[in-house]
Structures are given as structure tokens and as C-alpha cells.
Amino acid sequence: MDLTITAIPPEKMQTLETLARSKGKNAEEYVRELIETEILATKSFDEILTPIRQGFKESGLSEDELIALFEEAREEVYQERQKRAND
């Protein structure tokens, strides 16, 4: 679905574009993200986690395997941040 927003005052559009650039996005991407965030905020935590739970169930991983996978990913992120901090 396409949505067209009209009659945004120039000063507000300029602020919107500045905010978008600060997030590394263009105005359209930024507005889409804002809308998606607002919609997500209306959902319960259980609704948000449903696809994650389903994916875990379909993966066939045990809980211990999943924990190990998360720990490995966390350690990789930590090591990468340490490397960047030391460069």
C-alpha cells in the first residue's frame, strides 16, 4: 500500500530530513520506521515473540544449543567492539 502525505510545512520537512539523515536514512525510510515502531508498540510482548518462538520450535535446537548459539554471537559482538575500540 502506498501512502502519500501532503501539506507538511517546509520547516517541519527540513527537521524530518535532518532527523532521518542522523539515523542514516532518507525521510521516507525514517517515516516508515516511525510508523512500524508505533504499530509494534500496540502489540503485546507475547505477540511480538510469537514468530521468534515459532522459529525456535521449527529449528529443532535444544534450549542448551540455543543458549550456546546466543553466547557465541554475544562473544563475537564483544570481540568486534573491543577490536574497534583498540583501533
ABEGO torsion letter per residue (X at the ends): XBBBBBGBBAAAAAAAAAAAAAAGBBAAAAAAAAAAAAAAAABBAAAAAAAAAAAAAAAGBBAAAAAAAAAAAAAAAAAAAAAAAAX
